[in-house]
Amino acid sequence: MRPLRPTRLLSLDSGLWALDETQPVAAVLDHRTGRLERVVSWPQVPAEPVPTPWPPPRLLPDGPAFWTHPHGEAPLVRIGPDGVELAVWTHGLRLAAVGPGGVWCAPPPPAQDVVRSVDGRPGWGLHPAQLLHVARGGTPRLTTVPAPVRAAQAEDTGFLLALDAEPWHLEPLGADLHEVVWSTAWFRVPWGAAVGGELLDVAEPLPEGPPVRTEDGRGTHSWLDPWATGQDRHGVRLEGARWGFGWRADGDAATGGELVALTHNADGNPLRRIPLGRGTTTSAALVGTGSAERLVVAVRRDAPGELRPPVDLVTVHRSGDVTPLLRGGDVDVADHVRPLLPRPLEAGSYLRQVLATHGRLEEHWRTDEGLLPLVEGLHAARSRLVGDWPDTLLEWTFEHPEHPGVRLRRRTPLFDELGRITPPDTAAEALREDLLTGHVPPLSAARRGFLDL
């Protein structure tokens, strides 16, 4: 069995889609009842690269379906209730916006242009850029703009585009370094406009820039930071309040790591705090309408020692009640996952280097002053590799005076589910953050002298 771990949520016309965190599969739930309607998969779409990019590939709603683009060399695909409906080659351009007039792909923003003196000049000028428009029927067409693309987004009235423009200025960075900062010109391409070779031929200038966006979280894919507050832009609006998520700031040894939903009004004043149990939220979406509107939250549960923790879906009602919607393990997706790849040729070299690089846990925090203790008081640290490919783990065990009588243990996967290398580059920083913020299970959770983090 391979249980669904739904860490991305999309509220579409066809239902609430709960997408797995690594595999090309989703459970589709009925908006009204929460009942599982179907399991949809798209294994023929290329996997996302490793390490997983941040932000992750966009998932943009389109009625009963959604568009996604795993990376620049992969196709742009529309996925609906029956799987892949359309695939388009994008010339390396990236998914930017979806609207009534079709889909837009744009180049990434220009790289930072840094010069070495106050008299410096731009390293490159306002060179033309290409965009790709995919019409409703699937017909792609390249179009050009006269300057680099700085931003692109969809609005009700059309496709909005920000281009670099004259004049430019230098922004000091320190050490006699300066960044070239161009002005920005905004344009709107109305939905339904006949897109030709020159995009600005059908675009309307927006002298005041775009309107302020007021996303409510409906139909959108939200990746949520566990440190988010109710005022954070990643929050979700429900019942006139902005909802965010975070760990209890007043937690103790028994409640450390307890997740809460936080609500704030327009002035930023706290309204409500609703406990969601131990774990971390990764996504949230609004479902239902009117008095039946509610918030569905994906919670990756704390499961110390487990290679890949389970993920629950819970429903937060207007009343503040929390009910389980889908428990980790309810949906088996073993028949829908990608096959395991061959063991990487360099796996042995990689593992030896990991142990050599990450073995000195007590002196793992790198600063301008050199290597410093990861956390004050951490001692008697040991590092080793456990398990066979693809389930090989980097295991750290150590002692700390705030957690007497046990050895703390952190295990980090070194390969993903497909058997690909996933370097533990941020593992030490993540451990440090957990220790400093008290995101540690109570001592009662220790087993055989080890407390798994």
C-alpha positions in Angstrom: 0.0 0.0 0.0 1.1 3.6 -0.7 -1.3 6.0 1.1 -2.2 9.3 -0.5 -0.3 12.2 1.1 -2.4 15.2 0.0 -0.3 18.4 0.5 -1.8 20.6 -2.2 -5.5 21.5 -2.5 -7.4 22.9 -5.4 -11.1 23.8 -5.3 -12.4 23.2 -8.9 -15.8 22.9 -10.5 -15.3 19.1 -10.5 -14.7 18.9 -6.8 -12.0 19.5 -4.2 -8.8 18.0 -5.5 -6.3 16.8 -2.9 -3.0 16.3 -4.7 -0.2 14.1 -3.5 3.0 15.8 -2.3 5.3 13.8 -4.7 3.3 11.5 -6.9 1.1 12.4 -10.0 -2.2 11.5 -8.4 -5.1 13.2 -6.6 -8.2 12.3 -4.7 -11.3 14.3 -5.9 -13.8 14.9 -3.2 -17.4 16.1 -3.5 -17.7 19.7 -2.5 -20.9 19.2 -0.6 -20.5 15.9 1.2 -16.7 15.4 1.2 -17.2 11.9 -0.2 -14.4 10.5 -2.4 -15.6 10.7 -6.0 -12.6 9.4 -7.9 -8.8 9.0 -8.0 -7.1 10.8 -11.0 -3.5 10.3 -12.0 -1.2 11.6 -14.7 2.0 9.4 -14.5 3.0 10.3 -18.2 3.8 13.9 -17.2 7.5 14.3 -16.4 8.3 14.4 -12.7 9.4 17.6 -11.0 13.1 18.1 -10.7 15.1 17.4 -7.5 15.7 19.2 -5.3 12.1 20.4 -5.5 12.1 24.1 -6.6 10.6 26.8 -4.5 8.0 28.0 -5.1 6.7 24.7 -6.4 5.3 24.4 -9.9 2.1 26.4 -10.3 -1.3 24.8 -10.4 -3.8 27.1 -12.0 -7.6 26.3 -12.0 -9.5 26.2 -15.2 -13.2 25.2 -14.6 -13.3 21.5 -13.8 -9.6 21.1 -14.6 -6.2 22.7 -13.8 -3.0 23.6 -15.7 0.5 22.8 -14.5 4.0 22.9 -15.8 6.5 20.9 -13.8 9.6 22.6 -15.3 10.9 24.4 -18.4 11.7 21.3 -20.4 8.4 19.5 -19.5 5.1 20.1 -21.4 2.4 22.4 -20.2 -0.5 20.1 -19.4 -4.2 20.5 -18.6 -5.4 17.8 -16.2 -9.1 17.1 -15.7 -11.3 14.4 -14.1 -10.1 11.8 -16.7 -6.4 12.7 -16.5 -4.3 14.6 -19.1 -6.6 16.5 -21.6 -4.0 18.6 -23.4 -0.2 18.8 -23.6 1.7 21.8 -25.2 5.4 22.4 -25.8 6.3 25.8 -24.4 9.7 26.7 -25.9 11.0 26.7 -22.3 8.5 29.4 -21.2 6.7 29.0 -17.9 3.1 28.9 -17.0 2.0 32.4 -15.9 -1.8 32.8 -16.1 -5.1 31.2 -17.1 -8.2 33.0 -18.0 -11.3 33.0 -20.3 -9.1 33.7 -23.3 -6.7 30.9 -22.7 -3.3 30.2 -21.1 -0.2 32.4 -21.1 3.4 31.3 -20.6 6.1 33.8 -20.0 9.9 33.8 -19.5 11.3 34.0 -16.0 12.1 37.5 -14.6 15.6 38.8 -15.7 18.5 37.9 -13.6 19.8 40.5 -11.2 22.1 43.0 -12.9 24.9 44.1 -10.5 27.5 46.8 -11.3 30.6 47.6 -9.4 30.5 51.4 -9.0 28.1 54.3 -8.8 29.0 55.2 -12.4 28.0 51.7 -13.6 25.8 51.1 -16.6 23.3 48.2 -17.2 24.9 45.0 -18.4 22.1 44.5 -20.9 19.4 46.7 -22.4 15.6 46.4 -23.0 15.8 43.4 -25.3 12.6 41.8 -26.7 11.0 38.8 -25.0 8.7 36.1 -26.2 5.5 34.8 -24.7 3.3 31.9 -25.6 -0.5 32.0 -25.8 -2.5 28.8 -25.9 -6.1 29.4 -27.1 -9.1 27.6 -25.7 -9.0 25.0 -28.4 -5.3 24.2 -27.6 -3.7 26.2 -30.5 -0.4 27.7 -29.4 1.0 31.0 -30.7 4.2 32.8 -29.9 4.1 36.6 -29.6 6.7 39.2 -28.6 7.1 42.2 -26.4 9.8 44.9 -26.7 11.3 44.5 -23.2 12.0 41.9 -20.5 9.0 40.6 -18.6 9.1 41.4 -14.9 5.7 39.9 -13.9 2.5 38.4 -15.4 -0.9 37.6 -13.8 -4.5 37.0 -14.7 -7.3 39.4 -13.7 -11.0 39.3 -14.4 -10.6 41.8 -17.3 -7.6 40.3 -19.0 -4.0 39.2 -18.8 -1.7 41.7 -17.0 1.9 42.1 -17.9 4.7 44.1 -16.4 7.7 45.1 -18.6 11.0 46.8 -17.8 11.0 50.4 -19.0 13.1 53.5 -19.0 14.4 55.2 -16.9 16.6 53.0 -14.7 18.5 53.8 -11.5 21.2 52.1 -9.3 20.2 50.7 -5.9 23.1 50.5 -3.5 23.9 46.9 -2.2 27.0 47.7 -0.2 30.7 47.1 -0.8 30.5 49.6 -3.8 28.0 47.2 -5.5 24.8 48.5 -7.1 21.8 46.8 -8.7 20.3 48.2 -11.9 16.6 48.7 -11.3 14.4 49.5 -14.2 11.1 51.3 -14.1 8.0 49.2 -14.7 5.3 49.6 -17.4 2.0 47.7 -17.0 -0.2 46.5 -19.8 -3.5 44.6 -20.0 -4.3 42.2 -22.9 -8.2 41.8 -22.8 -9.5 38.3 -22.8 -10.5 37.4 -26.3 -8.1 39.8 -28.0 -6.7 38.5 -31.3 -3.1 37.8 -30.3 -0.6 38.6 -33.1 3.1 38.7 -33.6 3.5 41.9 -31.5 1.5 41.6 -28.2 1.5 45.3 -27.5 -0.6 45.9 -30.6 -3.6 44.6 -28.7 -2.5 45.7 -25.2 -3.8 48.6 -23.1 -1.3 50.6 -21.0 -2.1 50.8 -17.3 -0.5 54.0 -16.1 -1.4 53.3 -12.5 -0.4 49.7 -12.4 -2.6 46.7 -11.7 -5.4 46.7 -9.1 -4.7 45.3 -5.7 -5.4 41.6 -5.7 -7.8 40.3 -3.1 -7.5 36.5 -3.2 -9.9 34.6 -1.0 -8.3 31.2 -1.4 -11.2 29.8 -3.5 -10.1 27.7 -6.4 -6.5 28.5 -5.8 -3.5 26.4 -4.7 -2.0 27.7 -1.5 1.3 26.7 -0.1 1.2 27.8 3.5 4.2 28.6 5.7 3.8 27.2 9.2 5.0 30.5 10.6 2.2 32.4 8.8 0.0 34.8 10.8 -3.5 35.9 10.0 -2.1 38.9 8.3 0.2 37.0 6.0 -0.6 37.2 2.3 -0.7 33.4 2.1 -3.8 33.4 4.5 -7.3 32.5 3.4 -10.4 34.6 3.8 -13.5 33.1 5.4 -16.4 34.8 7.1 -14.8 38.3 6.7 -11.6 37.3 8.5 -8.1 36.3 7.2 -7.1 32.8 8.4 -3.5 31.8 8.8 -1.7 28.9 10.6 1.1 28.6 13.1 2.5 26.6 16.0 1.4 27.6 19.5 3.6 30.4 20.8 2.7 29.5 24.4 3.5 25.8 24.0 5.3 23.8 26.7 6.8 20.3 26.6 3.3 18.8 26.2 1.9 21.1 23.6 5.1 22.0 21.6 4.4 21.6 17.9 0.6 21.9 18.3 -0.8 23.5 15.2 -3.5 26.2 15.4 -5.7 28.1 12.9 -5.5 31.8 13.6 -8.1 34.4 12.5 -7.6 38.2 12.4 -9.9 40.9 11.3 -9.0 43.7 8.8 -7.2 45.6 11.5 -5.0 42.7 12.4 -6.7 42.0 15.8 -6.9 38.3 16.7 -10.4 36.9 16.7 -10.1 33.1 17.2 -7.6 30.3 17.7 -8.6 26.8 16.8 -6.3 23.8 17.6 -5.7 21.4 14.8 -3.4 18.9 16.6 0.3 18.3 16.2 1.7 18.8 12.7 2.3 21.4 10.0 -0.1 22.7 7.4 0.9 22.8 3.8 -2.3 23.9 2.0 -5.8 25.2 2.5 -8.8 25.8 0.3 -12.4 27.2 0.7 -15.3 24.9 -0.3 -19.0 25.3 -0.3 -21.0 28.6 -0.6 -23.0 30.8 1.7 -23.6 29.4 5.2 -22.1 26.0 4.1 -18.7 27.6 3.3 -15.9 26.0 5.2 -12.1 25.7 5.2 -10.3 22.5 4.3 -6.7 22.2 5.6 -4.0 19.7 4.8 -2.0 18.8 7.9 1.2 16.8 7.7 1.1 15.0 11.0 4.1 14.7 13.3 5.1 11.1 13.1 8.6 11.0 14.5 10.7 8.1 13.1 8.5 7.7 10.0 10.2 8.0 6.7 7.3 9.9 5.2 4.7 11.2 7.7 0.9 10.8 7.0 -1.2 13.8 5.9 -4.7 14.4 7.1 -7.4 16.6 5.6 -9.6 18.4 8.2 -12.5 20.7 7.8 -12.7 23.9 9.8 -16.4 25.0 10.0 -17.6 28.6 10.6 -18.5 27.6 14.2 -14.9 26.7 14.8 -15.5 23.0 14.9 -12.9 20.8 13.3 -13.9 17.5 11.7 -11.7 14.9 9.9 -12.3 14.8 6.1 -9.7 12.4 4.9 -7.2 10.6 7.2 -3.7 9.6 6.1 -4.1 6.0 4.9 -7.7 6.3 3.7 -6.8 6.3 0.0 -4.4 3.8 -1.5 -2.6 5.1 -4.6 -0.1 2.3 -5.1 -1.6 1.6 -8.6 -1.1 5.2 -9.7 2.5 6.0 -8.7 5.6 6.3 -11.0 7.9 3.3 -11.0 11.2 3.2 -9.1 14.1 4.4 -11.3 17.5 2.5 -11.4 19.8 3.2 -8.5 21.9 6.3 -9.4 25.4 5.3 -10.5 26.9 7.9 -8.2 24.8 6.9 -5.1 27.8 5.4 -3.3 29.9 8.5 -3.8 27.0 10.7 -2.8 26.4 8.8 0.5 30.1 9.0 1.5 30.1 12.7 0.9 26.9 13.3 2.8 28.4 11.6 5.9 31.7 13.5 5.6 29.9 16.8 5.1 27.0 16.5 7.6 28.7 14.3 10.2 29.8 17.1 12.6 26.4 18.0 13.9 27.7 19.9 17.0 29.5 22.4 14.8 27.1 22.6 11.9 25.8 26.1 12.0 27.8 28.1 9.4 28.1 31.9 10.1 30.5 34.7 9.1 32.6 33.6 12.1 32.9 30.1 10.9 31.3 26.8 12.1 29.4 27.3 15.4 27.4 24.9 17.6 24.1 24.1 16.0 22.3 24.7 19.3 23.8 25.7 22.6 23.9 22.7 24.9 23.8 20.0 22.2 26.4 17.4 22.9 27.4 13.7 22.4 26.3 13.8 18.8 26.6 10.9 16.5 25.9 10.5 12.7 25.4 7.5 10.6 23.6 6.2 7.5 20.8 3.7 8.0 18.6 1.7 5.6 19.1 0.6 2.0 18.4 2.5 -1.2 16.0 4.1 -1.9 15.1 4.3 1.8 18.6 5.3 3.0 18.5 7.9 5.9 21.0 10.2 7.5 20.5 9.7 11.2 21.6 12.1 13.9 21.4 11.3 17.6 22.5 13.6 20.4 21.7 14.8 23.9 20.4 18.1 25.2 19.9 19.4 28.8 16.4 20.5 28.1 15.4 17.0 27.3 17.1 14.9 30.0 17.2 11.1 30.1 16.8 10.5 26.3 18.8 10.8 23.2 17.1 13.0 20.5 17.1 11.5 17.0 16.5 13.1 13.6 16.3 11.0 10.4 16.5 12.6 7.0 15.7 10.7 3.7 18.6 10.9 1.2 16.6 9.7 -1.9 13.0 10.4 -3.0 10.3 7.8 -3.8 11.6 7.4 -7.3 15.1 6.7 -6.0 16.6 10.0 -7.1 19.2 11.8 -5.0 17.8 14.5 -2.6 20.7 16.2 -0.9 20.1 17.1 2.8 21.4 20.7 2.3 18.9 22.3 4.7 18.5 19.4 7.2 20.7 21.0 9.9 18.9 24.3 9.6 15.5 22.6 9.9 16.7 20.7 13.0 18.0 23.9 14.6 14.7 25.7 13.9 12.8 22.9 15.6 15.0 22.8 18.7 15.0 26.6 19.1 11.2 26.9 18.7 10.3 24.0 20.9 8.9 21.9 18.0 9.9 18.8 19.9 7.6 15.9 21.1 7.1 15.5 24.8 9.4 13.1 26.7 6.5 10.6 27.0 6.8 10.0 23.3 10.3 8.5 23.7 10.8 4.9 22.8 13.7 2.7 23.9 15.6 5.7 25.0 15.2 7.7 21.8 12.9 10.7 21.2 12.4 11.1 17.5 12.0 14.6 16.1 
